[in-house]
Amino acid sequence: MANGNGQNIILLQEAFQRDYGLRSESIQQGVRGSPMKKIFKWILLILVVGFVVAQFFQVARTNPPFAAAQTIDNIVNVPADVHATLTRACGACHSNQTDWPWYSHVAPTSWFVVDHVNDGRRHMNFSTWVRPGHEPQDSIDRLKAMCREVQSGGMPLTSFEIMHWHSWLSADDVKQICDWSTAEQKRLGTM
């Protein structure tokens, strides 16, 4: 009986080789060592090594010192409710009091986060609001820009809102910021 089964397997292998010109062992071996599988393993290895190497290229996460006399609170009248909204939705990128999240320490995400914070600070920084000799026009221009950005949905950035759901601005928040901004522009314009 054992010989009958062995003969059947040999006959099947011979028929397969005759019909397809290949041995069944070579087909099974080809599936195990397929070129796509090898390419996938190499790509995965390169990505892992690249990720590890990227950790050696960290960028500086800073919170530069600032003088209280230069802050937005010292120049512009900011009611407590507006201050809370600005801190919640804008303060992480537009002040020198950034609370750096865990992912800002992991490259390459850290490169993206630090660049966005630095860019935000360059455009408008609540910690260094004053540029001596440029007031009150600087404040008026910044307040106009602030209202324009939140009304258009340009701020906060969507990438920030995804990771910080509490930063989303409701229609009431936008109205609150713009009403305050408009009132402060008028007040500063009459100084």
C-alpha positions as CSV (number, residue, x, y, z in Angstrom):
1,M,0.0,0.0,0.0
2,A,2.8,2.4,0.8
3,N,4.4,1.7,-2.6
4,G,1.1,2.6,-4.3
5,N,1.0,6.0,-2.7
6,G,4.6,6.7,-3.4
7,Q,4.1,5.7,-7.0
8,N,1.1,8.0,-7.3
9,I,3.2,11.0,-6.1
10,I,5.9,10.2,-8.6
11,L,3.4,9.8,-11.4
12,L,1.9,13.2,-10.5
13,Q,5.3,14.9,-10.4
14,E,6.2,13.4,-13.8
15,A,2.9,14.5,-15.3
16,F,3.3,18.0,-13.8
17,Q,6.9,18.2,-15.2
18,R,5.7,17.0,-18.6
19,D,2.8,19.5,-18.7
20,Y,4.5,22.5,-17.3
21,G,8.2,21.8,-17.7
22,L,8.9,22.5,-14.0
23,R,9.5,20.4,-11.0
24,S,7.0,20.9,-8.2
25,E,9.8,21.4,-5.7
26,S,11.2,24.3,-7.7
27,I,7.7,25.9,-7.7
28,Q,7.4,25.5,-4.0
29,Q,10.9,26.9,-3.5
30,G,10.1,29.9,-5.8
31,V,7.1,30.8,-3.7
32,R,9.1,30.7,-0.5
33,G,11.9,32.9,-1.9
34,S,9.9,35.1,-4.1
35,P,11.6,38.4,-5.3
36,M,8.8,40.5,-4.0
37,K,9.2,39.1,-0.5
38,K,12.9,39.8,-0.6
39,I,12.3,43.4,-1.8
40,F,9.7,43.9,0.9
41,K,12.2,42.7,3.6
42,W,14.9,45.1,2.2
43,I,12.6,48.0,2.1
44,L,11.5,47.3,5.7
45,L,15.1,47.0,6.9
46,I,16.0,50.3,5.1
47,L,13.1,52.1,6.8
48,V,13.9,50.8,10.2
49,V,17.6,51.7,9.9
50,G,16.6,55.1,8.5
51,F,14.3,55.7,11.4
52,V,17.0,54.8,13.9
53,V,19.6,57.0,12.2
54,A,17.1,59.9,12.1
55,Q,17.0,59.9,15.9
56,F,20.6,61.2,15.9
57,F,19.5,64.3,14.1
58,Q,17.4,66.1,16.6
59,V,16.3,69.7,16.3
60,A,16.3,72.2,19.2
61,R,13.0,72.6,21.0
62,T,13.2,75.9,22.6
63,N,11.2,78.2,24.8
64,P,13.3,81.4,24.7
65,P,13.1,83.8,27.6
66,F,11.0,86.9,27.3
67,A,10.3,90.0,29.2
68,A,6.8,90.4,30.7
69,A,6.7,94.0,29.3
70,Q,6.8,92.6,25.8
71,T,3.8,90.2,26.0
72,I,0.4,90.6,24.4
73,D,-1.1,90.9,27.9
74,N,1.0,94.0,28.6
75,I,0.0,95.9,25.4
76,V,-3.5,94.7,24.5
77,N,-6.5,94.4,26.8
78,V,-7.2,90.6,26.7
79,P,-10.3,89.5,28.7
80,A,-9.9,86.3,30.6
81,D,-12.3,84.3,28.2
82,V,-10.4,85.4,25.1
83,H,-7.1,84.7,26.8
84,A,-8.2,81.2,27.6
85,T,-9.2,80.6,24.0
86,L,-6.0,82.1,22.6
87,T,-3.9,79.9,25.0
88,R,-5.9,76.8,24.2
89,A,-5.9,77.2,20.4
90,C,-2.9,79.3,19.6
91,G,-0.4,79.4,22.5
92,A,1.5,76.2,21.7
93,C,2.8,77.6,18.4
94,H,2.5,81.4,19.0
95,S,4.3,81.9,22.3
96,N,7.6,81.1,24.0
97,Q,5.7,78.8,26.4
98,T,5.3,75.8,24.2
99,D,4.6,72.5,26.1
100,W,6.5,70.2,23.8
101,P,4.5,66.9,23.3
102,W,6.1,63.5,23.3
103,Y,6.1,63.2,19.5
104,S,8.2,66.4,19.2
105,H,11.1,64.3,20.5
106,V,10.8,61.6,17.7
107,A,12.3,62.3,14.3
108,P,11.2,62.9,11.6
109,T,8.0,64.1,13.3
110,S,10.0,66.4,15.5
111,W,11.4,68.2,12.5
112,F,7.9,69.0,11.3
113,V,6.7,70.1,14.7
114,V,9.6,72.3,15.5
115,D,9.5,74.0,12.1
116,H,5.8,74.8,12.6
117,V,6.3,76.2,16.0
118,N,9.3,78.4,14.9
119,D,7.3,79.6,11.8
120,G,4.3,80.4,14.1
121,R,6.5,82.4,16.4
122,R,8.0,84.3,13.5
123,H,4.5,85.3,12.3
124,M,3.0,86.2,15.6
125,N,4.4,85.6,19.1
126,F,2.3,86.4,22.2
127,S,5.4,86.4,24.3
128,T,7.3,89.0,22.2
129,W,4.3,91.0,21.0
130,V,6.0,94.4,21.2
131,R,8.5,95.7,18.7
132,P,9.6,99.0,20.2
133,G,9.0,101.9,17.9
134,H,6.3,100.1,15.9
135,E,3.3,100.4,18.3
136,P,0.4,100.7,18.2
137,Q,0.3,99.9,14.4
138,D,2.0,96.5,14.9
139,S,-0.7,95.4,17.3
140,I,-3.4,96.7,15.0
141,D,-2.0,94.7,12.1
142,R,-1.5,91.6,14.1
143,L,-5.1,91.8,15.5
144,K,-6.4,92.1,12.0
145,A,-4.4,89.2,10.8
146,M,-5.5,87.1,13.8
147,C,-9.2,87.6,13.0
148,R,-8.7,87.0,9.3
149,E,-6.8,83.7,9.9
150,V,-9.4,82.3,12.3
151,Q,-12.3,83.4,10.1
152,S,-10.8,81.7,7.0
153,G,-10.0,78.5,8.9
154,G,-6.3,79.0,8.3
155,M,-5.6,78.8,12.0
156,P,-5.2,76.7,13.9
157,L,-3.5,74.4,11.3
158,T,-5.4,71.2,10.6
159,S,-2.4,69.1,11.4
160,F,-2.3,70.7,14.9
161,E,-6.0,70.2,15.4
162,I,-5.8,66.5,14.6
163,M,-3.3,66.0,17.5
164,H,-4.9,68.6,19.8
165,W,-8.6,68.2,19.5
166,H,-9.1,70.8,22.3
167,S,-7.7,73.5,20.0
168,W,-10.6,73.4,17.5
169,L,-12.3,76.7,17.3
170,S,-16.1,76.8,17.3
171,A,-18.1,79.5,15.5
172,D,-18.6,81.2,18.9
173,D,-14.8,81.1,19.5
174,V,-14.1,82.7,16.2
175,K,-16.7,85.4,16.8
176,Q,-15.3,86.0,20.3
177,I,-11.8,86.5,18.9
178,C,-12.9,88.7,16.0
179,D,-15.2,90.9,18.2
180,W,-12.4,91.4,20.7
181,S,-9.8,92.0,17.9
182,T,-12.0,94.6,16.3
183,A,-12.7,96.4,19.6
184,E,-8.9,96.5,20.4
185,Q,-8.0,97.7,16.9
186,K,-10.4,100.7,17.4
187,R,-9.1,101.3,20.9
188,L,-5.4,101.2,19.8
189,G,-6.2,103.4,16.7
190,T,-7.4,106.2,18.9
191,M,-4.3,106.2,21.1
